[in-house]
Amino acid sequence: MLGCVATGGSVTRLEISPLYGGAFFAHFFPWITSESEYAGRLSGFRPAGDLSYLVTVLAPLVILCAAGSPLARLAVRRRRPWLLGLSLSAALQPLAALTGDCYEAASIPITRFASAAGIDWALRLRGDDLVKVAAQAAAAQSPIAWVLFAAGCAGGVLIAAATLVACGGVAPPAAQPPSQPALRPWTRRSLLRTGLGIVLLGAGSWILKRVYFPRRLAPAERHTLAVLLEVLVPTTEFSEEDRVALLDRLLRDCEAKRRTRRALVEGLHFLNSKARELGAQDFVGLAADQRQSAVEACAQSAAGSVPQFFYRTVRDRAMQLVYSHPTTWKRLRFPHPPQPEGYPDYQEPPSA
């Protein structure tokens, strides 16, 4: 962000997940939104040119790596596990950005040269999400697109390696070991430092797993989701087989993406926590009016929060599935799907 402003550009949108304080920062900065799963993604900015664009992308990597690498080396020399745990996330940022900013930085000059050679659509292969850019390459239906994409990936690896080498890495130069190394006895302080380092590393691993590798729903959570569907879109006229098929389709659609899969787990956890506040063991154990209150609390959560995203996703997809089912058509007196036959008498008032 600072790189963009410093080179003459402007910033209009910075995405920060609520997990990393996005909802908090959004109260103070109007250009920050928490409607994202990214720890930090500058999705709305206007660079002054390709050089400004390149500086905007590389500035966070260089700053974090340059600050974290000396601290990591110091932690190794001083044997400070807690400091190593804090500094590694910054020092190894180029590796974490291999599929994001590193690719984007490499793609800027590559796509500019391709565009100058007459391949105008090459600029669409820029981006900080490698999966989305790969989809753009596939949509181009041209071998040149995959060549440019592969060149960007290779360039991203080179940029990450060069940044790590330029910053000195995370380990100090090897020294000659003493002929008779003395074993340092464990003290209360060293035990405390080691334990704190392990806790920090474990906390970082837990956050990465929760964000990037969310689990699927357990059987009990699946039952809770089925009860929620009855609150959002009642399906009393559906057969048991149709209700199971509806739930299976909803789960298949929501668990296909990492963000919605994580939202399912955390959204159901939110409903169960609200149920415990109301005196029940879980959401399933609530009375009908209490379930409605818990769902309303979920719907009225902070804008961009995971509970609100969960509510909107499940509600919208459930309504699509229910109202596209033939059973619902019969209840609404639709004798057939809207297409391809249509309803020529749509302009007339409905019959009683």
Secondary structure, DSSP 4 states (H G I P E B T S, - for coil): -HHHHHTT-EEEEEE--GGGTHHHHHTT-TTEE--SSSSSEEEEEE-SSHHHHHHHHHHHHHHHHHHHHHHHHHHHHHT-HHHHHHHHHHHTHHHHTTTTHHHHHHHHHHHHHHHHTT-GGGGGG--S-HHHHHHHHHHHT-HHHHHHHHHHHHHHHHHHHHHHHHTT-SSPPP-PPPSSPPPPPP-HHHHHHHHHHHHHHHHHHHHHHHHHSPPPPPHHHHHHHHHHHHHHS--TTS-HHHHHHHHHHHHHHHTTSHHHHHHHHHHHHHHHHHHHHTT-SSGGGS-HHHHHHHHHHHHTSPTT-HHHHHHHHHHHHHHHHHHTSHHHHHHTT-SS-STTT--TTTTSPPP-
